[in-house]
């Protein structure tokens, strides 16, 4: 084999090694990029979690949750009544929820929590937050809040002529999780 043949083969091998190295490097860079994005999503979700448990936010939650606990026997009596139709139960329950919020001036505290939970849902929808973490941190709370206060949310939708009010809250927190869908 001549020197020129060796040099040509060497150049070809070097070129291939360079291409393979570039591909491996590019694959590693893409992997690191996606790992970094996932880490950012989780950190952003955890920031929401920290904010959710901050004292000033906790006061708002405590205010309407405390009132709800006091009202639970009345709500249970309405929901367990056997002498009225399901439509009447819904009507009485709705009136009770709306009355509690209005009587004890819980509107701003409830809106603060609704807006917060909607922001989490939008963050997940835009893939800026981690869905699994968000559902773990806020899923049960968001679902219970929506279902408990739906009469008030629906009343506001009608008063404000905005059927999209709290829609992200409704769709995200009432949606089945991917784990449940897989069963």
Buried (B, 14 or more C-beta within 10 A) or exposed (E): EEEEEEEEEEEEEEEEEEEEEEEEEEEEEEEEEEEEEEEEBBEBBBEBBEEBEEEEBEEBBEBBBEBBEEBEEBBEEBEEEEEEEEEEBBBBBBEBBBBBBEEBEBEEBBBBBBEBBBBBBEBBEEEEBBBBBBBEBBBEBBBEBBEBBBBBBBBBBEEEEEEEBBBBBBEBBEBEEEEEEEE
